[in-house]
Structures are given as structure tokens and as C-alpha cells.
């Protein structure tokens, strides 16, 4: 499962607040790929909650 963050990310922190094991905020959200598989439900929840749709889960 691949998770990418598009350039539309506004670094609001919503994804990090939902799943801090996978997402952290720098200039934009950063993905800890090693943690995605163990947290896939939370990753999908974070993607749905993103106000600008910047998280893509493939």
C-alpha cells in the first residue's frame, strides 16, 4: 500500500492528529512508510479527513 502527499497539503495537522504513527508535519505532511501497513484503517480515516484531499492511498 502506497501513501503519497500531494503539493496541495496545507500542513493543517489533521492527519497527524488521527494517525501520528504514520503522519508527521514538516513543511507538509510526511509519511512513515514503514508504519502504513500496521495502521491502514487510520491512514484511510486520515485521507478522508484531509480538508484539501492531499493524501492519496493506493
Secondary structure by P-SEA (a helix, b strand, c coil): cbbbbccccccccccccccccccccccccccccccccccaaaaaaaaaaccccccccc
